[in-house]
Every structure is written in C-alpha cells, then in structure tokens.
C-alpha cells in the first residue's frame, strides 16, 4: 500500500496509509478526527497545540510524545530518545532533536525527532534540531523530513549537509513559510542536496510507493 505524506504547513505533517498519523498538528482546518496516532516532538506552541490535537485525534486515537508534552496534554505515551512505541504495522522510534550551541532546544529537555515505520516505509522526522546523531536507526530511510528555516533549526546549507550524510531516498523541507524561513530557503536546500528533494506547498501531498 502506498503512503501519502501531506505537508500541512510549518512543521506539521499527515501520513496516510493503513493508519493516519499526524506530526505536530498546528493551525489545522476543521475537525477531521481521523488521527489514529498524533506525534508531538516538543512543547513549543507551534508544535504542541492542544486544540489541534483534539481536532485531529480519533475518539480512540493515541498520542505519542516527549514526556513533558504528555504532562502538558494530560494523556498519551511519553518517550525519551532511544525508546520505541510499536503496534501491528506501526513503529515509532524516538531520536534526539536539539540545538548544539543555541538555547532554543536544549539537549537535556529530551525533545524528539521520530523514525516512523509503516507500509514497509521508513520516514525520519527530524524535529526542531540543528544536529543529527547518526546511528543505525537513521539508515535505510525512504524519506527524511527536515527543517530548513534557520535560527531555531538547520539552515538550508546545514539541512543539505545532513541529508547528504544520511542518504535517504528523498527528502522534504519544512519549518519555512510561517514564523521563520521562506520558499527561497527550501529551494536553496534542494539545490545543495545530493538526494532528490520534493518542495511542497502547504496542503500539498506526495505519494511514497
């Protein structure tokens, strides 16, 4: 089965296959209530939005998040880097996401990126980060979702260097077009990348076969 990846704007994505998965839903139109799983990388307001989580989550849907996000939301499964959540046909591995030399995303907060495995695909969502700790879990990626807006995260050059090391089959830039960054950053990232890049507009989607 194909996996459909929709960029909902800024740092928000929807993955649709046998399950519907939202990552950091924010500024969601309507109340779809179709999310089997909602992943929350950290507690900044543009990533943890309780109204948006409520609007996308199914009645029996599950939240998987960093531990302080679970405390703020009031329910869910909390993970720290290195931990794994798994159900039939769905696996999430928590990986570190932090700034090495800036104070926006301290390593000690244990905020997250995610490696998501479903539909026999392996997708890396980097979270808000400007460093990547490479390990076996980040190998064999079908898709990498990478921030490019700079200031709080990778800038286009740093993001390109990261995907050039990781060598996913392809990558999609995010964290631009709202708050920080613009399409020029996404295009610059694409030009400097040695792997195929899909630059989406908000609400666009890409099918991963």
Phi, psi and omega per residue, in radians:
X1 nan 2.437 3.115
X2 -1.260 2.745 3.085
X3 -2.035 2.166 -3.113
X4 -1.758 2.181 3.132
X5 -1.918 2.038 3.124
X6 -1.915 2.254 3.027
X7 -1.577 2.072 -3.080
X8 -1.613 0.057 -3.118
X9 1.877 2.641 3.120
X10 0.950 -1.924 -3.104
X11 -2.032 0.308 -3.042
X12 -1.774 2.370 3.102
X13 -2.360 2.719 2.954
X14 -2.182 2.261 3.059
X15 -1.931 2.210 -3.063
X16 -2.163 2.128 3.059
X17 -2.712 -2.291 3.050
X18 -1.108 -0.494 2.989
X19 -2.067 2.763 2.969
X20 -1.885 2.144 -3.044
X21 -2.140 2.268 3.018
X22 -1.872 2.471 3.036
X23 -2.052 2.134 3.089
X24 0.801 0.980 -3.112
X25 -1.111 2.342 -3.073
X26 -2.709 2.339 -3.119
X27 1.017 0.820 -3.135
X28 -1.389 2.337 3.063
X29 -1.397 2.288 3.070
X30 1.279 -2.884 -3.141
X31 -2.337 1.378 -3.047
X32 -1.179 -0.531 3.137
X33 0.813 0.788 -3.114
X34 -2.051 0.105 -3.036
X35 -1.454 2.021 3.015
X36 -1.262 -0.622 3.124
X37 -2.412 2.437 2.998
X38 -2.132 2.141 3.127
X39 -1.797 2.345 -3.139
X40 -2.204 2.102 -3.005
X41 -1.406 -0.637 -3.122
X42 -2.890 -3.141 -2.893
X43 -1.704 0.102 3.047
X44 -1.117 2.566 -2.970
X45 -1.048 -0.487 -3.135
X46 -1.456 0.089 3.097
X47 -2.193 -0.610 3.074
X48 -1.947 1.810 3.104
X49 -2.178 1.826 -3.098
X50 -1.053 -0.716 3.081
X51 -1.043 -0.689 3.140
X52 -1.251 -0.639 3.057
X53 -1.042 -0.804 3.131
X54 -1.087 -0.626 -3.063
X55 -1.274 -0.453 -3.095
X56 -1.764 -0.378 -3.007
X57 -1.339 2.303 2.983
X58 -1.110 2.857 3.115
X59 -1.013 -0.650 3.130
X60 -1.864 0.316 3.126
X61 -1.247 2.862 -3.037
X62 -2.189 2.469 3.062
X63 -1.769 2.302 3.060
X64 -2.186 2.150 -2.946
X65 -2.719 2.966 2.960
X66 -1.073 2.759 -2.962
X67 -1.141 -0.664 -3.133
X68 -1.259 -0.459 3.043
X69 -1.184 -0.720 3.099
X70 -1.060 -0.717 3.101
X71 -1.075 -0.720 -3.115
X72 -1.246 -0.713 3.138
X73 -1.227 -0.636 3.128
X74 1.763 -0.066 3.083
X75 -2.837 2.943 3.102
X76 2.122 3.087 3.096
X77 -1.798 2.104 -3.138
X78 -1.603 2.387 3.094
X79 -2.181 2.651 2.932
X80 -2.056 2.830 -3.128
X81 -0.907 2.320 -3.124
X82 1.759 -0.258 3.141
X83 -1.597 2.814 -3.021
X84 -2.324 2.456 2.967
X85 -2.052 2.370 -3.059
X86 -2.537 2.386 2.929
X87 -2.356 3.003 -3.114
X88 -0.994 2.118 3.085
X89 1.371 0.166 -3.072
X90 -2.671 2.257 3.136
X91 -2.486 2.362 3.072
X92 -2.198 2.155 3.042
X93 -1.883 2.237 -3.138
X94 -1.489 2.278 3.131
X95 -2.201 2.751 -3.092
X96 -1.163 2.530 2.998
X97 -2.452 2.014 -3.069
X98 -2.818 2.896 3.009
X99 -1.646 2.318 -3.115
X100 -1.316 -0.671 -3.040
X101 -2.213 0.098 3.132
X102 -2.091 2.797 -2.986
X103 -1.648 0.002 -3.040
X104 -1.142 -0.698 -3.072
X105 -2.329 1.429 -3.074
X106 -1.177 2.490 3.134
X107 -1.031 -0.660 -3.062
X108 -1.161 -0.226 3.092
X109 -1.273 -0.256 -3.112
X110 1.015 0.672 3.035
X111 -1.340 2.886 -2.800
X112 -2.194 2.631 2.640
X113 -1.902 3.024 -3.092
X114 -2.361 2.479 2.860
X115 -1.903 2.032 -3.041
X116 -1.881 2.244 3.116
X117 -2.107 2.024 3.077
X118 -2.770 2.736 -3.098
X119 0.904 0.592 -3.141
X120 1.043 0.465 3.079
X121 -2.074 2.693 -3.127
X122 -2.191 1.969 -3.038
X123 -2.056 2.270 3.104
X124 -1.834 2.133 2.996
X125 -1.878 2.009 -2.945
X126 -1.277 -0.378 -3.025
X127 1.305 -2.925 3.078
X128 -1.545 1.791 -3.001
X129 -2.611 2.739 2.921
X130 -2.294 0.395 3.026
X131 -2.563 2.640 3.067
X132 -2.276 2.196 3.054
X133 -1.626 1.844 -3.052
X134 -1.312 2.420 3.126
X135 -2.752 3.120 -3.122
X136 -1.032 -0.539 -3.076
X137 -1.169 -0.371 -3.141
X138 -1.748 0.291 3.073
X139 -1.751 2.795 3.100
X140 1.164 0.559 -3.089
X141 -1.382 2.322 2.998
X142 -1.404 -0.550 -3.070
X143 -2.662 2.409 3.010
X144 -2.085 2.270 3.050
X145 -1.811 2.057 -2.888
X146 -2.314 2.312 3.085
X147 -1.299 2.522 -3.080
X148 -2.322 0.045 -2.958
X149 -1.332 -0.241 -3.118
X150 1.339 -3.082 -3.109
X151 1.140 -1.186 -3.104
X152 -1.657 -0.278 -2.997
X153 -2.482 -2.950 2.962
X154 -0.859 2.511 2.827
X155 -1.596 3.080 -3.061
X156 -0.998 -0.711 -3.135
X157 -1.128 -0.814 -3.131
X158 -1.127 -0.688 3.123
X159 -1.116 -0.719 3.119
X160 -1.128 -0.738 3.109
X161 -1.061 -0.653 3.140
X162 -1.150 -0.855 -3.121
X163 -1.222 -0.505 3.088
X164 -1.154 -0.504 3.055
X165 -1.370 -0.749 -3.054
X166 -1.277 -0.571 3.126
X167 1.007 0.883 2.991
X168 -1.185 2.901 3.075
X169 -1.107 -0.568 3.066
X170 -2.856 2.998 -3.128
X171 -2.517 2.700 3.086
X172 -2.230 2.233 3.107
X173 -1.453 2.572 3.032
X174 -2.502 -2.984 -3.060
X175 1.060 0.815 2.999
X176 -2.560 2.743 3.078
X177 1.583 -0.133 3.092
X178 -2.704 2.241 -3.091
X179 1.335 -0.978 -3.062
X180 -2.584 2.564 3.054
X181 1.421 2.835 3.137
X182 -2.601 3.139 -3.077
X183 -1.048 -0.540 3.104
X184 -1.025 -0.643 3.093
X185 -1.119 -0.747 3.133
X186 -1.122 -0.715 -3.131
X187 -1.199 -0.714 3.104
X188 -1.073 -0.734 3.062
X189 -1.004 -0.804 -3.114
X190 -1.083 -0.691 -3.104
X191 -1.200 -0.554 -3.090
X192 -1.577 -0.187 -3.125
X193 -1.384 2.521 3.065
X194 -1.695 0.020 3.063
X195 -2.010 2.752 -3.140
X196 -1.061 2.418 -3.118
X197 -2.135 2.390 3.027
X198 -1.971 1.927 3.096
X199 -1.607 1.926 -3.119
X200 -1.661 2.745 2.886
X201 -1.690 2.751 3.131
X202 -0.923 2.347 -3.119
X203 1.351 0.006 2.982
X204 -1.280 2.829 3.114
X205 -2.421 2.825 3.122
X206 -2.352 2.396 3.136
X207 -1.757 2.147 3.129
X208 -1.761 1.852 -3.086
X209 -1.520 nan nan
